[in-house]
Amino acid sequence: MNDSTLLSLLGFLVTAIAVMTPIIKLNTSITKLNATIENINQILDENSGTLKEHECKIENHELRIDRLEHERKW
């Protein structure tokens, strides 16, 4: 092997490393972001169920108050 072939091979390896390193870091960041978003979506779904339960309780409470107020008027 002469010097130019060795330098070409070394240049190719350095270029490959320089290109692949940011791609691997980006892939890792995207994977973490996807996991975080899935976790947030799961928490929001749980909160939606809790909010619906609270809305039903508030509606029932308002109906009960309306009935009590209606009884007092008569």
Backbone torsions as a table, in degrees:
resi	resn	phi	psi	omega
1	MET	NA	133.6	177.3
2	ASN	-93.6	175.7	-174.1
3	ASP	-65.7	-37.0	-177.9
4	SER	-67.8	-36.3	177.4
5	THR	-67.4	-42.9	179.1
6	LEU	-64.0	-41.5	178.7
7	LEU	-68.2	-36.4	177.3
8	SER	-64.6	-44.2	178.4
9	LEU	-63.7	-43.7	178.4
10	LEU	-64.4	-40.9	177.2
11	GLY	-63.1	-39.6	177.5
12	PHE	-63.8	-44.3	179.7
13	LEU	-63.4	-43.1	179.6
14	VAL	-64.3	-41.3	178.3
15	THR	-64.8	-41.9	179.1
16	ALA	-62.8	-42.7	178.9
17	ILE	-65.8	-40.9	-179.2
18	ALA	-65.2	-31.1	-179.8
19	VAL	-84.9	-40.0	-174.7
20	MET	-73.5	-32.9	-177.7
21	THR	-60.1	-49.9	177.7
22	PRO	-65.4	-33.4	179.4
23	ILE	-65.3	-42.5	179.1
24	ILE	-65.9	-41.6	178.2
25	LYS	-64.2	-39.5	178.8
26	LEU	-65.5	-42.0	178.8
27	ASN	-61.9	-42.1	177.7
28	THR	-62.9	-43.5	179.8
29	SER	-64.5	-40.8	179.0
30	ILE	-64.8	-40.3	178.4
31	THR	-62.6	-44.6	177.8
32	LYS	-63.0	-40.6	180.0
33	LEU	-63.9	-42.1	178.0
34	ASN	-61.9	-42.6	178.3
35	ALA	-63.3	-40.7	179.2
36	THR	-65.4	-42.3	179.7
37	ILE	-65.3	-40.6	177.1
38	GLU	-62.0	-40.5	178.4
39	ASN	-64.0	-43.4	179.1
40	ILE	-64.6	-41.9	178.1
41	ASN	-61.9	-39.4	178.4
42	GLN	-64.1	-43.2	179.3
43	ILE	-64.4	-41.0	179.2
44	LEU	-65.0	-38.0	177.0
45	ASP	-63.1	-42.0	177.6
46	GLU	-63.5	-41.7	-179.9
47	ASN	-66.3	-33.9	178.6
48	SER	-63.0	-41.7	177.2
49	GLY	-62.3	-42.2	179.4
50	THR	-65.4	-40.6	179.3
51	LEU	-64.2	-38.5	178.2
52	LYS	-64.3	-39.5	177.1
53	GLU	-62.7	-42.7	-179.9
54	HIS	-66.3	-38.1	178.2
55	GLU	-62.8	-41.0	178.2
56	CYS	-63.6	-42.9	179.3
57	LYS	-63.4	-40.4	179.7
58	ILE	-66.3	-42.1	178.3
59	GLU	-61.4	-44.8	178.7
60	ASN	-62.5	-39.0	179.3
61	HIS	-65.7	-41.9	179.1
62	GLU	-65.5	-39.5	176.4
63	LEU	-62.4	-42.1	180.0
64	ARG	-63.9	-41.6	178.5
65	ILE	-64.4	-42.1	178.0
66	ASP	-60.4	-41.8	179.1
67	ARG	-64.7	-42.9	179.1
68	LEU	-64.0	-41.8	178.4
69	GLU	-65.9	-37.1	179.0
70	HIS	-66.4	-38.9	178.5
71	GLU	-66.2	-35.5	-177.5
72	ARG	-73.0	-28.2	-179.6
73	LYS	-68.4	-30.6	-178.0
74	TRP	-88.3	NA	NA
